[in-house]
Amino acid sequence: MMRQDFDKTIRIPVITDLVRAGDNEIVEQVRNPRSRQQRRETFEQRLKERIAELQSATGQDEYSGLARAHAIRSENSKQSAPPTAPPRIDPAVEKHIDQARDELIRELSGMLK
């Protein structure tokens, strides 16, 4: 029974030594704002180099991404645009076409009789 109670007990780790004396050079680097700026610039430069490396490896660069985005936007605008009404034919031409069609139908129906 005692063993079961011990297994259910919540244990909290206790750390006795929270702070230890650090290396003075490292502490100075961390506190020095100029050093902080240099580390940030170095990090940014490495990040940009890595991005460029990945883009060239995949065959993508800043401009091809922009071109692709433009193509997608223009394709979406074509799909979302309301369909335009078909161009209207001149009524005189439409009447002439109707008459020609009617004549052709009469002629063909006469051949079938």
Secondary structure, DSSP 8 states (H G I E B T S, - for coil): -HHHHHHHS------S-------HHHHHHHH-HHHHHHHHHHHHHHHHHHHHHHHHHHT--HHHHHHHHHHHHHHHHHHHS---------HHHHHHHHHHHHHHHHHHHHHH-
